[in-house]
Amino acid sequence: ASLLHRKYRQDRIPEDVDYIIIGSGIGGLWLAACLAKFDIRTLVLEQHYIAGGLQHTFQRNNYEFVPGLHYIANLPLCQPLYEMVADPNKKIEYNQ
């Protein structure tokens, strides 16, 4: 089985993980991407067989449903959050 489809077991968690994120919805994936920008090792655990939380579709009675986020009303407010994770090669400096 691939890493993406293995069931959780405590003995499979790498010892050098800094944070464990429960849930692979948009918030969990965004947080993992941001932490990775700071070279912080994260592990994302998801109970569903598809990552993405409500960002994936499902079908019921021949209808397809898309329950996830469709529109961000205040793009200027959200733009910095998007830019933090948009470029995987761009590092972020952190000043305490």
N, C-alpha and C positions, 0 to 999 in steps of 0.2 A: 504494500500500500504506500502511496505517496505521502509526503509530510502533510499535505493538505487534507488528507482523509483519515488520518490515524486518530483513534479515540484517545481521550485524555487518560493518562496514567502518571502519577507523581514521579515514577522513576524515569519518565521520558523528558522531564523538564531539564534543560541544560543548567549546569551549576553556575554559569557565568551570566545568567539573565538578570538584568537590573530591575525590570518591571514586568509584571504580568497584567495584561489587559483582558478583561472578561467581556466578550462581545465584539463582533466584527462589523458593527453598524458604522455609519458614517463618522460618528464621534470617536469610536474606538480605533478605526483605521486612520483617521486624521491624527489622533494623538500618537499613535505608533509611528507615523511618518514624521511628525514633528520631533519626537524623541530621537529618532534615527538621525535627524539632522545634527543633533548634539552628540552623536556617536554613543547613544545610550541604547543598550541591547534590550529589546522587548520581545515578549512572546504574546501573541494574540490567540485566545481560546474562544471557540465558537461552538455552540451545541448543534446548530443546524448544519446540514451537509453542504450548504452554499454560503460562502462568506458574503457579507454586505448588508446584513440586517434587512431593513425595509427597502433597500435599494435594488432589490431584484423583483422579478415578476412571479406571479403564480396564476394558475388556472383553476376555475370552478365552473362546472356546467357549461363548457364551451366558451366561457368568457375569460379574457385575460385581464388581470388586475396589476396595476403598477402603484403600489402604496407609497413609494418613496418621494423624496423631495423633488419638486418639479420647477420651482421658481424661488429665487432669492430676491425679495423686494428691495432690500437695501444693499445693493452691490458695493457702493463705496465703503460701507462698514465692513463687509465681508472680504473685500479684495485683499487686504493684508494677510488674512488667514489663508486664502487660496495661494498667495504668492509664497508663503512659508513652505508649502509642500509641492508646488507645481514643478519646480526644477530639481530633480533628484541629485544633481551635481553641485548645487549651490548650498554652501554651508552657512549656518546662522551663527553669529557671534552672540554670546550671552554675557551680559554685564550684571554682576550681583550688586 
